[in-house]
């Protein structure tokens, strides 16, 4: 089971941000701490099945900026 959506920071020195947005573009989760992730709740309320967009911006161990984005589907 994947209970938390979080970045796997291989070769990353620091995460500048990890953000999750709903399909209307509203920010539902944000962190700058490596290893922290979103548990599928908004305001403490579990969300129903839906698709969410995630963005991560980081800096690798050589100082090069890294940016990735994608979608994830929450299934209950």
PQR file with spaces between the fields and no chain letter, atoms N, CA, C, O and H, PARSE charges and radii, in Angstrom:
ATOM       1  N    UNK     1       0.829   -1.188    0.000 -0.4000 1.5000
ATOM       2  CA   UNK     1       0.000    0.000    0.000 -0.0000 2.0000
ATOM       3  C    UNK     1       0.869    1.244    0.000  0.5500 1.7000
ATOM       4  O    UNK     1       1.877    1.307    0.703 -0.5500 1.4000
ATOM       5  N    UNK     2       0.483    2.215   -0.774 -0.4000 1.5000
ATOM       6  CA   UNK     2       1.137    3.514   -0.785 -0.0000 2.0000
ATOM       7  C    UNK     2       0.235    4.489   -0.039  0.5500 1.7000
ATOM       8  O    UNK     2      -0.631    5.128   -0.637 -0.5500 1.4000
ATOM       9  H    UNK     2      -0.336    2.164   -1.345  0.4000 1.0000
ATOM      10  N    UNK     3       0.441    4.597    1.260 -0.4000 1.5000
ATOM      11  CA   UNK     3      -0.427    5.422    2.095 -0.0000 2.0000
ATOM      12  C    UNK     3      -0.066    6.897    2.071  0.5500 1.7000
ATOM      13  O    UNK     3      -0.872    7.737    2.472 -0.5500 1.4000
ATOM      14  H    UNK     3       1.144    4.078    1.746  0.4000 1.0000
ATOM      15  N    UNK     4       1.151    7.230    1.601 -0.4000 1.5000
ATOM      16  CA   UNK     4       1.615    8.617    1.589 -0.0000 2.0000
ATOM      17  C    UNK     4       2.275    8.904    0.246  0.5500 1.7000
ATOM      18  O    UNK     4       3.092    8.117   -0.233 -0.5500 1.4000
ATOM      19  H    UNK     4       1.806    6.548    1.275  0.4000 1.0000
ATOM      20  N    UNK     5       1.916   10.036   -0.358 -0.4000 1.5000
ATOM      21  CA   UNK     5       2.545   10.487   -1.595 -0.0000 2.0000
ATOM      22  C    UNK     5       3.708   11.392   -1.215  0.5500 1.7000
ATOM      23  O    UNK     5       3.504   12.465   -0.649 -0.5500 1.4000
ATOM      24  H    UNK     5       1.252   10.675    0.031  0.4000 1.0000
ATOM      25  N    UNK     6       4.934   10.958   -1.528 -0.4000 1.5000
ATOM      26  CA   UNK     6       6.113   11.739   -1.174 -0.0000 2.0000
ATOM      27  C    UNK     6       7.221   11.487   -2.190  0.5500 1.7000
ATOM      28  O    UNK     6       7.251   10.435   -2.830 -0.5500 1.4000
ATOM      29  H    UNK     6       5.099   10.086   -1.988  0.4000 1.0000
ATOM      30  N    UNK     7       8.134   12.449   -2.341 -0.4000 1.5000
ATOM      31  CA   UNK     7       9.246   12.244   -3.268 -0.0000 2.0000
ATOM      32  C    UNK     7      10.291   11.317   -2.670  0.5500 1.7000
ATOM      33  O    UNK     7      10.518   11.318   -1.460 -0.5500 1.4000
ATOM      34  H    UNK     7       8.110   13.303   -1.821  0.4000 1.0000
ATOM      35  N    UNK     8      10.923   10.529   -3.525 -0.4000 1.5000
ATOM      36  CA   UNK     8      12.061    9.699   -3.134 -0.0000 2.0000
ATOM      37  C    UNK     8      13.303   10.475   -3.569  0.5500 1.7000
ATOM      38  O    UNK     8      13.598   10.549   -4.762 -0.5500 1.4000
ATOM      39  H    UNK     8      10.739   10.529   -4.508  0.4000 1.0000
ATOM      40  N    UNK     9      14.021   11.043   -2.631 -0.4000 1.5000
ATOM      41  CA   UNK     9      15.093   11.997   -2.921 -0.0000 2.0000
ATOM      42  C    UNK     9      16.461   11.305   -3.045  0.5500 1.7000
ATOM      43  O    UNK     9      17.293   11.402   -2.143 -0.5500 1.4000
ATOM      44  H    UNK     9      13.781   10.984   -1.662  0.4000 1.0000
ATOM      45  N    UNK    10      16.683   10.612   -4.159 -0.4000 1.5000
ATOM      46  CA   UNK    10      17.959    9.947   -4.415 -0.0000 2.0000
ATOM      47  C    UNK    10      18.904   10.942   -5.082  0.5500 1.7000
ATOM      48  O    UNK    10      18.571   11.513   -6.121 -0.5500 1.4000
ATOM      49  H    UNK    10      16.007   10.533   -4.892  0.4000 1.0000
ATOM      50  N    UNK    11      20.070   11.150   -4.496 -0.4000 1.5000
ATOM      51  CA   UNK    11      21.054   12.087   -5.046 -0.0000 2.0000
ATOM      52  C    UNK    11      20.697   13.547   -4.844  0.5500 1.7000
ATOM      53  O    UNK    11      21.276   14.424   -5.485 -0.5500 1.4000
ATOM      54  H    UNK    11      20.340   10.686   -3.652  0.4000 1.0000
ATOM      55  N    UNK    12      19.745   13.817   -3.956 -0.4000 1.5000
ATOM      56  CA   UNK    12      19.265   15.182   -3.720 -0.0000 2.0000
ATOM      57  C    UNK    12      19.859   15.715   -2.419  0.5500 1.7000
ATOM      58  O    UNK    12      19.857   15.037   -1.391 -0.5500 1.4000
ATOM      59  H    UNK    12      19.274   13.105   -3.436  0.4000 1.0000
ATOM      60  N    UNK    13      20.369   16.947   -2.489 -0.4000 1.5000
ATOM      61  CA   UNK    13      20.909   17.607   -1.314 -0.0000 2.0000
ATOM      62  C    UNK    13      19.799   18.208   -0.456  0.5500 1.7000
ATOM      63  O    UNK    13      19.787   18.054    0.766 -0.5500 1.4000
ATOM      64  H    UNK    13      20.370   17.498   -3.324  0.4000 1.0000
ATOM      65  N    UNK    14      18.855   18.905   -1.126 -0.4000 1.5000
ATOM      66  CA   UNK    14      17.730   19.488   -0.391 -0.0000 2.0000
ATOM      67  C    UNK    14      16.517   19.643   -1.311  0.5500 1.7000
ATOM      68  O    UNK    14      16.647   19.827   -2.521 -0.5500 1.4000
ATOM      69  H    UNK    14      18.864   19.030   -2.118  0.4000 1.0000
ATOM      70  N    UNK    15      15.362   19.565   -0.710 -0.4000 1.5000
ATOM      71  CA   UNK    15      14.107   19.773   -1.434 -0.0000 2.0000
ATOM      72  C    UNK    15      13.655   21.196   -1.164  0.5500 1.7000
ATOM      73  O    UNK    15      13.460   21.581   -0.011 -0.5500 1.4000
ATOM      74  H    UNK    15      15.256   19.415    0.273  0.4000 1.0000
ATOM      75  N    UNK    16      13.488   21.978   -2.224 -0.4000 1.5000
ATOM      76  CA   UNK    16      13.001   23.350   -2.071 -0.0000 2.0000
ATOM      77  C    UNK    16      11.496   23.353   -1.821  0.5500 1.7000
ATOM      78  O    UNK    16      11.008   24.125   -0.996 -0.5500 1.4000
ATOM      79  H    UNK    16      13.647   21.665   -3.160  0.4000 1.0000
ATOM      80  N    UNK    17      10.754   22.490   -2.531 -0.4000 1.5000
ATOM      81  CA   UNK    17       9.341   22.297   -2.226 -0.0000 2.0000
ATOM      82  C    UNK    17       8.830   21.027   -2.877  0.5500 1.7000
ATOM      83  O    UNK    17       9.343   20.576   -3.901 -0.5500 1.4000
ATOM      84  H    UNK    17      11.151   21.863   -3.201  0.4000 1.0000
ATOM      85  N    UNK    18       7.801   20.460   -2.253 -0.4000 1.5000
ATOM      86  CA   UNK    18       7.005   19.375   -2.810 -0.0000 2.0000
ATOM      87  C    UNK    18       5.569   19.813   -2.604  0.5500 1.7000
ATOM      88  O    UNK    18       5.140   20.042   -1.473 -0.5500 1.4000
ATOM      89  H    UNK    18       7.384   20.827   -1.421  0.4000 1.0000
ATOM      90  N    UNK    19       4.816   19.930   -3.705 -0.4000 1.5000
ATOM      91  CA   UNK    19       3.446   20.444   -3.637 -0.0000 2.0000
ATOM      92  C    UNK    19       2.481   19.506   -4.350  0.5500 1.7000
ATOM      93  O    UNK    19       2.819   18.874   -5.352 -0.5500 1.4000
ATOM      94  H    UNK    19       5.164   19.744   -4.624  0.4000 1.0000
ATOM      95  N    UNK    20       1.278   19.435   -3.808 -0.4000 1.5000
ATOM      96  CA   UNK    20       0.206   18.640   -4.410 -0.0000 2.0000
ATOM      97  C    UNK    20      -0.988   19.560   -4.620  0.5500 1.7000
ATOM      98  O    UNK    20      -1.389   20.298   -3.720 -0.5500 1.4000
ATOM      99  H    UNK    20       1.004   19.948   -2.994  0.4000 1.0000
ATOM     100  N    UNK    21      -1.553   19.503   -5.833 -0.4000 1.5000
ATOM     101  CA   UNK    21      -2.706   20.329   -6.206 -0.0000 2.0000
ATOM     102  C    UNK    21      -3.870   19.431   -6.624  0.5500 1.7000
ATOM     103  O    UNK    21      -3.666   18.344   -7.164 -0.5500 1.4000
ATOM     104  H    UNK    21      -1.227   18.904   -6.564  0.4000 1.0000
ATOM     105  N    UNK    22      -5.102   19.907   -6.365 -0.4000 1.5000
ATOM     106  CA   UNK    22      -6.262   19.164   -6.853 -0.0000 2.0000
ATOM     107  C    UNK    22      -6.508   19.531   -8.310  0.5500 1.7000
ATOM     108  O    UNK    22      -5.754   20.315   -8.886 -0.5500 1.4000
ATOM     109  H    UNK    22      -5.267   20.790   -5.926  0.4000 1.0000
ATOM     110  N    UNK    23      -7.546   18.978   -8.906 -0.4000 1.5000
ATOM     111  CA   UNK    23      -7.777   19.191  -10.339 -0.0000 2.0000
ATOM     112  C    UNK    23      -8.242   20.602  -10.680  0.5500 1.7000
ATOM     113  O    UNK    23      -8.292   20.967  -11.854 -0.5500 1.4000
ATOM     114  H    UNK    23      -8.158   18.341   -8.438  0.4000 1.0000
ATOM     115  N    UNK    24      -8.583   21.404   -9.663 -0.4000 1.5000
ATOM     116  CA   UNK    24      -8.967   22.796   -9.880 -0.0000 2.0000
ATOM     117  C    UNK    24      -7.789   23.741   -9.626  0.5500 1.7000
ATOM     118  O    UNK    24      -7.953   24.960   -9.652 -0.5500 1.4000
ATOM     119  H    UNK    24      -8.543   21.108   -8.709  0.4000 1.0000
ATOM     120  N    UNK    25      -6.620   23.184   -9.383 -0.4000 1.5000
ATOM     121  CA   UNK    25      -5.432   23.997   -9.182 -0.0000 2.0000
ATOM     122  C    UNK    25      -5.248   24.535   -7.783  0.5500 1.7000
ATOM     123  O    UNK    25      -4.398   25.398   -7.561 -0.5500 1.4000
ATOM     124  H    UNK    25      -6.487   22.193   -9.362  0.4000 1.0000
ATOM     125  N    UNK    26      -6.028   24.044   -6.833 -0.4000 1.5000
ATOM     126  CA   UNK    26      -5.901   24.492   -5.448 -0.0000 2.0000
ATOM     127  C    UNK    26      -4.816   23.678   -4.748  0.5500 1.7000
ATOM     128  O    UNK    26      -4.776   22.453   -4.862 -0.5500 1.4000
ATOM     129  H    UNK    26      -6.719   23.343   -7.014  0.4000 1.0000
ATOM     130  N    UNK    27      -3.947   24.364   -4.028 -0.4000 1.5000
ATOM     131  CA   UNK    27      -2.886   23.703   -3.270 -0.0000 2.0000
ATOM     132  C    UNK    27      -3.502   22.936   -2.112  0.5500 1.7000
ATOM     133  O    UNK    27      -4.209   23.517   -1.288 -0.5500 1.4000
ATOM     134  H    UNK    27      -3.980   25.359   -3.935  0.4000 1.0000
ATOM     135  N    UNK    28      -3.236   21.617   -2.039 -0.4000 1.5000
ATOM     136  CA   UNK    28      -3.776   20.806   -0.946 -0.0000 2.0000
ATOM     137  C    UNK    28      -2.692   20.339    0.016  0.5500 1.7000
ATOM     138  O    UNK    28      -2.998   19.935    1.138 -0.5500 1.4000
ATOM     139  H    UNK    28      -2.661   21.145   -2.708  0.4000 1.0000
ATOM     140  N    UNK    29      -1.409   20.389   -0.410 -0.4000 1.5000
ATOM     141  CA   UNK    29      -0.311   19.984    0.466 -0.0000 2.0000
ATOM     142  C    UNK    29       0.980   20.615   -0.023  0.5500 1.7000
ATOM     143  O    UNK    29       1.202   20.746   -1.226 -0.5500 1.4000
ATOM     144  H    UNK    29      -1.160   20.717   -1.321  0.4000 1.0000
ATOM     145  N    UNK    30       1.832   21.006    0.919 -0.4000 1.5000
ATOM     146  CA   UNK    30       3.135   21.553    0.576 -0.0000 2.0000
ATOM     147  C    UNK    30       4.114   21.257    1.712  0.5500 1.7000
ATOM     148  O    UNK    30       3.748   21.330    2.885 -0.5500 1.4000
ATOM     149  H    UNK    30       1.651   20.900    1.897  0.4000 1.0000
ATOM     150  N    UNK    31       5.362   20.921    1.360 -0.4000 1.5000
ATOM     151  CA   UNK    31       6.400   20.702    2.353 -0.0000 2.0000
ATOM     152  C    UNK    31       7.760   21.010    1.748  0.5500 1.7000
ATOM     153  O    UNK    31       7.928   21.005    0.529 -0.5500 1.4000
ATOM     154  H    UNK    31       5.658   20.862    0.407  0.4000 1.0000
ATOM     155  N    UNK    32       8.723   21.276    2.614 -0.4000 1.5000
ATOM     156  CA   UNK    32      10.116   21.432    2.199 -0.0000 2.0000
ATOM     157  C    UNK    32      10.993   20.398    2.894  0.5500 1.7000
ATOM     158  O    UNK    32      12.214   20.409    2.739 -0.5500 1.4000
ATOM     159  H    UNK    32       8.587   21.280    3.604  0.4000 1.0000
ATOM     160  N    UNK    33      10.376   19.509    3.655 -0.4000 1.5000
ATOM     161  CA   UNK    33      11.094   18.512    4.439 -0.0000 2.0000
ATOM     162  C    UNK    33      11.154   17.187    3.688  0.5500 1.7000
ATOM     163  O    UNK    33      10.124   16.627    3.312 -0.5500 1.4000
ATOM     164  H    UNK    33       9.384   19.500    3.782  0.4000 1.0000
ATOM     165  N    UNK    34      12.364   16.695    3.477 -0.4000 1.5000
ATOM     166  CA   UNK    34      12.548   15.408    2.812 -0.0000 2.0000
ATOM     167  C    UNK    34      11.925   14.297    3.660  0.5500 1.7000
ATOM     168  O    UNK    34      12.140   14.237    4.871 -0.5500 1.4000
ATOM     169  H    UNK    34      13.200   17.150    3.782  0.4000 1.0000
ATOM     170  N    UNK    35      11.158   13.426    3.020 -0.4000 1.5000
ATOM     171  CA   UNK    35      10.539   12.311    3.726 -0.0000 2.0000
ATOM     172  C    UNK    35       9.114   12.574    4.171  0.5500 1.7000
ATOM     173  O    UNK    35       8.404   11.637    4.535 -0.5500 1.4000
ATOM     174  H    UNK    35      10.984   13.474    2.036  0.4000 1.0000
ATOM     175  N    UNK    36       8.675   13.836    4.153 -0.4000 1.5000
ATOM     176  CA   UNK    36       7.290   14.139    4.498 -0.0000 2.0000
ATOM     177  C    UNK    36       6.451   14.073    3.239  0.5500 1.7000
ATOM     178  O    UNK    36       6.913   14.414    2.149 -0.5500 1.4000
ATOM     179  H    UNK    36       9.252   14.597    3.858  0.4000 1.0000
ATOM     180  N    UNK    37       5.209   13.630    3.400 -0.4000 1.5000
ATOM     181  CA   UNK    37       4.340   13.505    2.239 -0.0000 2.0000
ATOM     182  C    UNK    37       2.889   13.726    2.586  0.5500 1.7000
ATOM     183  O    UNK    37       2.537   13.982    3.738 -0.5500 1.4000
ATOM     184  H    UNK    37       4.834   13.353    4.285  0.4000 1.0000
ATOM     185  N    UNK    38       2.050   13.624    1.568 -0.4000 1.5000
ATOM     186  CA   UNK    38       0.618   13.859    1.692 -0.0000 2.0000
ATOM     187  C    UNK    38      -0.100   12.545    1.909  0.5500 1.7000
ATOM     188  O    UNK    38       0.149   11.573    1.196 -0.5500 1.4000
ATOM     189  H    UNK    38       2.336   13.416    0.633  0.4000 1.0000
ATOM     190  N    UNK    39      -1.001   12.506    2.900 -0.4000 1.5000
ATOM     191  CA   UNK    39      -1.715   11.276    3.262 -0.0000 2.0000
ATOM     192  C    UNK    39      -3.116   11.176    2.659  0.5500 1.7000
ATOM     193  O    UNK    39      -3.886   10.304    3.060 -0.5500 1.4000
ATOM     194  H    UNK    39      -1.203   13.295    3.480  0.4000 1.0000
ATOM     195  N    UNK    40      -3.465   12.042    1.708 -0.4000 1.5000
ATOM     196  CA   UNK    40      -4.773   11.968    1.055 -0.0000 2.0000
ATOM     197  C    UNK    40      -5.872   12.691    1.795  0.5500 1.7000
ATOM     198  O    UNK    40      -7.050   12.487    1.505 -0.5500 1.4000
ATOM     199  H    UNK    40      -2.839   12.750    1.382  0.4000 1.0000
ATOM     200  N    UNK    41      -5.511   13.535    2.749 -0.4000 1.5000
ATOM     201  CA   UNK    41      -6.504   14.294    3.508 -0.0000 2.0000
ATOM     202  C    UNK    41      -6.352   15.781    3.217  0.5500 1.7000
ATOM     203  O    UNK    41      -5.249   16.278    2.993 -0.5500 1.4000
ATOM     204  H    UNK    41      -4.554   13.701    2.985  0.4000 1.0000
ATOM     205  N    UNK    42      -7.472   16.470    3.226 -0.4000 1.5000
ATOM     206  CA   UNK    42      -7.476   17.927    3.118 -0.0000 2.0000
ATOM     207  C    UNK    42      -8.232   18.452    4.324  0.5500 1.7000
ATOM     208  O    UNK    42      -9.413   18.155    4.498 -0.5500 1.4000
ATOM     209  H    UNK    42      -8.369   16.066    3.409  0.4000 1.0000
ATOM     210  N    UNK    43      -7.558   19.229    5.156 -0.4000 1.5000
ATOM     211  CA   UNK    43      -8.174   19.742    6.380 -0.0000 2.0000
ATOM     212  C    UNK    43      -8.591   18.634    7.322  0.5500 1.7000
ATOM     213  O    UNK    43      -9.570   18.781    8.053 -0.5500 1.4000
ATOM     214  H    UNK    43      -6.598   19.471    5.015  0.4000 1.0000
ATOM     215  N    UNK    44      -7.857   17.512    7.319 -0.4000 1.5000
ATOM     216  CA   UNK    44      -8.163   16.378    8.183 -0.0000 2.0000
ATOM     217  C    UNK    44      -9.240   15.456    7.646  0.5500 1.7000
ATOM     218  O    UNK    44      -9.537   14.432    8.262 -0.5500 1.4000
ATOM     219  H    UNK    44      -7.061   17.393    6.726  0.4000 1.0000
ATOM     220  N    UNK    45      -9.834   15.799    6.502 -0.4000 1.5000
ATOM     221  CA   UNK    45     -10.919   15.000    5.930 -0.0000 2.0000
ATOM     222  C    UNK    45     -10.382   14.144    4.780  0.5500 1.7000
ATOM     223  O    UNK    45      -9.815   14.680    3.827 -0.5500 1.4000
ATOM     224  H    UNK    45      -9.593   16.631    6.002  0.4000 1.0000
ATOM     225  N    UNK    46     -10.557   12.812    4.858 -0.4000 1.5000
ATOM     226  CA   UNK    46     -10.105   11.947    3.758 -0.0000 2.0000
ATOM     227  C    UNK    46     -10.821   12.293    2.460  0.5500 1.7000
ATOM     228  O    UNK    46     -12.036   12.487    2.442 -0.5500 1.4000
ATOM     229  H    UNK    46     -11.017   12.377    5.632  0.4000 1.0000
ATOM     230  N    UNK    47     -10.063   12.367    1.384 -0.4000 1.5000
ATOM     231  CA   UNK    47     -10.618   12.712    0.077 -0.0000 2.0000
ATOM     232  C    UNK    47     -11.090   11.463   -0.662  0.5500 1.7000
ATOM     233  O    UNK    47     -10.610   10.357   -0.413 -0.5500 1.4000
ATOM     234  H    UNK    47      -9.076   12.210    1.398  0.4000 1.0000
ATOM     235  N    UNK    48     -12.022   11.659   -1.557 -0.4000 1.5000
ATOM     236  CA   UNK    48     -12.526   10.553   -2.362 -0.0000 2.0000
ATOM     237  C    UNK    48     -11.576   10.312   -3.536  0.5500 1.7000
ATOM     238  O    UNK    48     -10.615   11.056   -3.732 -0.5500 1.4000
ATOM     239  H    UNK    48     -12.412   12.557   -1.758  0.4000 1.0000
ATOM     240  N    UNK    49     -11.852    9.278   -4.302 -0.4000 1.5000
ATOM     241  CA   UNK    49     -11.036    8.954   -5.468 -0.0000 2.0000
ATOM     242  C    UNK    49     -10.996   10.150   -6.410  0.5500 1.7000
ATOM     243  O    UNK    49     -12.027   10.708   -6.785 -0.5500 1.4000
ATOM     244  H    UNK    49     -12.633    8.674   -4.143  0.4000 1.0000
ATOM     245  N    UNK    50      -9.761   10.533   -6.785 -0.4000 1.5000
ATOM     246  CA   UNK    50      -9.571   11.688   -7.648 -0.0000 2.0000
ATOM     247  C    UNK    50      -8.133   11.701   -8.135  0.5500 1.7000
ATOM     248  O    UNK    50      -7.303   10.933   -7.648 -0.5500 1.4000
ATOM     249  H    UNK    50      -8.923   10.080   -6.480  0.4000 1.0000
ATOM     250  N    UNK    51      -7.836   12.561   -9.086 -0.4000 1.5000
ATOM     251  CA   UNK    51      -6.484   12.714   -9.612 -0.0000 2.0000
ATOM     252  C    UNK    51      -5.900   14.028   -9.111  0.5500 1.7000
ATOM     253  O    UNK    51      -6.581   15.052   -9.077 -0.5500 1.4000
ATOM     254  H    UNK    51      -8.510   13.185   -9.482  0.4000 1.0000
ATOM     255  N    UNK    52      -4.637   13.984   -8.725 -0.4000 1.5000
ATOM     256  CA   UNK    52      -3.939   15.138   -8.181 -0.0000 2.0000
ATOM     257  C    UNK    52      -2.635   15.344   -8.941  0.5500 1.7000
ATOM     258  O    UNK    52      -2.043   14.392   -9.449 -0.5500 1.4000
ATOM     259  H    UNK    52      -4.083   13.151   -8.752  0.4000 1.0000
ATOM     260  N    UNK    53      -2.196   16.595   -9.013 -0.4000 1.5000
ATOM     261  CA   UNK    53      -0.944   16.952   -9.677 -0.0000 2.0000
ATOM     262  C    UNK    53       0.096   17.240   -8.602  0.5500 1.7000
ATOM     263  O    UNK    53      -0.195   17.913   -7.614 -0.5500 1.4000
ATOM     264  H    UNK    53      -2.677   17.368   -8.600  0.4000 1.0000
ATOM     265  N    UNK    54       1.317   16.727   -8.798 -0.4000 1.5000
ATOM     266  CA   UNK    54       2.393   17.013   -7.846 -0.0000 2.0000
ATOM     267  C    UNK    54       3.565   17.676   -8.572  0.5500 1.7000
ATOM     268  O    UNK    54       3.812   17.423   -9.751 -0.5500 1.4000
ATOM     269  H    UNK    54       1.554   16.180   -9.601  0.4000 1.0000
ATOM     270  N    UNK    55       4.274   18.529   -7.836 -0.4000 1.5000
ATOM     271  CA   UNK    55       5.462   19.220   -8.333 -0.0000 2.0000
ATOM     272  C    UNK    55       6.545   19.103   -7.268  0.5500 1.7000
ATOM     273  O    UNK    55       6.268   19.209   -6.073 -0.5500 1.4000
ATOM     274  H    UNK    55       4.073   18.734   -6.879  0.4000 1.0000
ATOM     275  N    UNK    56       7.776   18.884   -7.710 -0.4000 1.5000
ATOM     276  CA   UNK    56       8.887   18.883   -6.761 -0.0000 2.0000
ATOM     277  C    UNK    56      10.047   19.664   -7.369  0.5500 1.7000
ATOM     278  O    UNK    56      10.424   19.458   -8.523 -0.5500 1.4000
ATOM     279  H    UNK    56       8.001   18.798   -8.681  0.4000 1.0000
ATOM     280  N    UNK    57      10.600   20.561   -6.567 -0.4000 1.5000
ATOM     281  CA   UNK    57      11.776   21.326   -6.966 -0.0000 2.0000
ATOM     282  C    UNK    57      12.838   21.072   -5.910  0.5500 1.7000
ATOM     283  O    UNK    57      12.582   21.189   -4.712 -0.5500 1.4000
ATOM     284  H    UNK    57      10.294   20.729   -5.630  0.4000 1.0000
ATOM     285  N    UNK    58      14.045   20.720   -6.375 -0.4000 1.5000
ATOM     286  CA   UNK    58      15.110   20.357   -5.448 -0.0000 2.0000
ATOM     287  C    UNK    58      16.461   20.766   -6.019  0.5500 1.7000
ATOM     288  O    UNK    58      16.553   21.282   -7.133 -0.5500 1.4000
ATOM     289  H    UNK    58      14.253   20.626   -7.349  0.4000 1.0000
ATOM     290  N    UNK    59      17.495   20.526   -5.240 -0.4000 1.5000
ATOM     291  CA   UNK    59      18.872   20.769   -5.654 -0.0000 2.0000
ATOM     292  C    UNK    59      19.643   19.473   -5.415  0.5500 1.7000
ATOM     293  O    UNK    59      19.603   18.910   -4.321 -0.5500 1.4000
ATOM     294  H    UNK    59      17.420   20.107   -4.336  0.4000 1.0000
ATOM     295  N    UNK    60      20.354   18.998   -6.460 -0.4000 1.5000
ATOM     296  CA   UNK    60      21.094   17.743   -6.298 -0.0000 2.0000
ATOM     297  C    UNK    60      22.422   17.987   -5.582  0.5500 1.7000
ATOM     298  O    UNK    60      22.768   19.124   -5.262 -0.5500 1.4000
ATOM     299  H    UNK    60      20.386   19.455   -7.349  0.4000 1.0000
ATOM     300  N    UNK    61      23.151   16.914   -5.339 -0.4000 1.5000
ATOM     301  CA   UNK    61      24.387   17.009   -4.555 -0.0000 2.0000
ATOM     302  C    UNK    61      25.490   17.803   -5.256  0.5500 1.7000
ATOM     303  O    UNK    61      26.474   18.168   -4.613 -0.5500 1.4000
ATOM     304  H    UNK    61      22.870   15.990   -5.599  0.4000 1.0000
ATOM     305  N    UNK    62      25.355   18.081   -6.564 -0.4000 1.5000
ATOM     306  CA   UNK    62      26.339   18.902   -7.285 -0.0000 2.0000
ATOM     307  C    UNK    62      25.917   20.373   -7.357  0.5500 1.7000
ATOM     308  O    UNK    62      26.652   21.206   -7.886 -0.5500 1.4000
ATOM     309  H    UNK    62      24.556   17.783   -7.087  0.4000 1.0000
ATOM     310  N    UNK    63      24.729   20.690   -6.822 -0.4000 1.5000
ATOM     311  CA   UNK    63      24.223   22.056   -6.852 -0.0000 2.0000
ATOM     312  C    UNK    63      23.316   22.356   -8.027  0.5500 1.7000
ATOM     313  O    UNK    63      22.851   23.486   -8.173 -0.5500 1.4000
ATOM     314  H    UNK    63      24.132   20.013   -6.392  0.4000 1.0000
ATOM     315  N    UNK    64      23.054   21.364   -8.870 -0.4000 1.5000
ATOM     316  CA   UNK    64      22.202   21.536  -10.047 -0.0000 2.0000
ATOM     317  C    UNK    64      20.722   21.494   -9.637  0.5500 1.7000
ATOM     318  O    UNK    64      20.319   20.611   -8.879 -0.5500 1.4000
ATOM     319  H    UNK    64      23.432   20.446   -8.752  0.4000 1.0000
ATOM     320  N    UNK    65      19.901   22.449  -10.138 -0.4000 1.5000
ATOM     321  CA   UNK    65      18.466   22.410   -9.821 -0.0000 2.0000
ATOM     322  C    UNK    65      17.775   21.240  -10.527  0.5500 1.7000
ATOM     323  O    UNK    65      18.128   20.869  -11.646 -0.5500 1.4000
ATOM     324  H    UNK    65      20.228   23.166  -10.754  0.4000 1.0000
ATOM     325  N    UNK    66      16.789   20.677   -9.842 -0.4000 1.5000
ATOM     326  CA   UNK    66      16.020   19.544  -10.356 -0.0000 2.0000
ATOM     327  C    UNK    66      14.539   19.883  -10.213  0.5500 1.7000
ATOM     328  O    UNK    66      14.104   20.346   -9.159 -0.5500 1.4000
ATOM     329  H    UNK    66      16.502   20.978   -8.933  0.4000 1.0000
ATOM     330  N    UNK    67      13.757   19.650  -11.283 -0.4000 1.5000
ATOM     331  CA   UNK    67      12.326   19.889  -11.239 -0.0000 2.0000
ATOM     332  C    UNK    67      11.603   18.726  -11.903  0.5500 1.7000
ATOM     333  O    UNK    67      11.949   18.325  -13.015 -0.5500 1.4000
ATOM     334  H    UNK    67      14.110   19.273  -12.139  0.4000 1.0000
ATOM     335  N    UNK    68      10.611   18.191  -11.227 -0.4000 1.5000
ATOM     336  CA   UNK    68       9.786   17.116  -11.785 -0.0000 2.0000
ATOM     337  C    UNK    68       8.328   17.397  -11.445  0.5500 1.7000
ATOM     338  O    UNK    68       8.019   18.037  -10.440 -0.5500 1.4000
ATOM     339  H    UNK    68      10.330   18.517  -10.324  0.4000 1.0000
ATOM     340  N    UNK    69       7.433   16.900  -12.313 -0.4000 1.5000
ATOM     341  CA   UNK    69       6.005   17.023  -12.075 -0.0000 2.0000
ATOM     342  C    UNK    69       5.318   15.774  -12.599  0.5500 1.7000
ATOM     343  O    UNK    69       5.863   15.049  -13.431 -0.5500 1.4000
ATOM     344  H    UNK    69       7.685   16.380  -13.129  0.4000 1.0000
ATOM     345  N    UNK    70       4.125   15.537  -12.103 -0.4000 1.5000
ATOM     346  CA   UNK    70       3.374   14.377  -12.544 -0.0000 2.0000
ATOM     347  C    UNK    70       1.986   14.356  -11.933  0.5500 1.7000
ATOM     348  O    UNK    70       1.571   15.291  -11.248 -0.5500 1.4000
ATOM     349  H    UNK    70       3.683   16.126  -11.426  0.4000 1.0000
ATOM     350  N    UNK    71       1.284   13.272  -12.197 -0.4000 1.5000
ATOM     351  CA   UNK    71      -0.049   13.106  -11.632 -0.0000 2.0000
ATOM     352  C    UNK    71      -0.088   11.824  -10.811  0.5500 1.7000
ATOM     353  O    UNK    71       0.682   10.890  -11.037 -0.5500 1.4000
ATOM     354  H    UNK    71       1.621   12.513  -12.753  0.4000 1.0000
ATOM     355  N    UNK    72      -0.992   11.809   -9.869 -0.4000 1.5000
ATOM     356  CA   UNK    72      -1.189   10.635   -9.037 -0.0000 2.0000
ATOM     357  C    UNK    72      -2.687   10.494   -8.792  0.5500 1.7000
ATOM     358  O    UNK    72      -3.384   11.483   -8.561 -0.5500 1.4000
ATOM     359  H    UNK    72      -1.617   12.568   -9.686  0.4000 1.0000
ATOM     360  N    UNK    73      -3.167    9.276   -8.843 -0.4000 1.5000
ATOM     361  CA   UNK    73      -4.595    9.032   -8.609 -0.0000 2.0000
ATOM     362  C    UNK    73      -4.790    8.435   -7.238  0.5500 1.7000
ATOM     363  O    UNK    73      -4.202    7.408   -6.899 -0.5500 1.4000
ATOM     364  H    UNK    73      -2.601    8.474   -9.030  0.4000 1.0000
ATOM     365  N    UNK    74      -5.621    9.088   -6.453 -0.4000 1.5000
ATOM     366  CA   UNK    74      -5.995    8.616   -5.128 -0.0000 2.0000
ATOM     367  C    UNK    74      -7.152    7.644   -5.284  0.5500 1.7000
ATOM     368  O    UNK    74      -8.189    7.997   -5.846 -0.5500 1.4000
ATOM     369  H    UNK    74      -6.099    9.922   -6.728  0.4000 1.0000
ATOM     370  N    UNK    75      -6.986    6.432   -4.797 -0.4000 1.5000
ATOM     371  CA   UNK    75      -8.035    5.405   -4.879 -0.0000 2.0000
ATOM     372  C    UNK    75      -8.396    4.988   -3.479  0.5500 1.7000
ATOM     373  O    UNK    75      -7.531    4.590   -2.699 -0.5500 1.4000
ATOM     374  H    UNK    75      -6.144    6.145   -4.340  0.4000 1.0000
ATOM     375  N    UNK    76      -9.659    5.076   -3.158 -0.4000 1.5000
ATOM     376  CA   UNK    76     -10.149    4.679   -1.827 -0.0000 2.0000
ATOM     377  C    UNK    76     -10.948    3.419   -1.929  0.5500 1.7000
ATOM     378  O    UNK    76     -11.447    2.922   -0.920 -0.5500 1.4000
ATOM     379  H    UNK    76     -10.361    5.400   -3.792  0.4000 1.0000
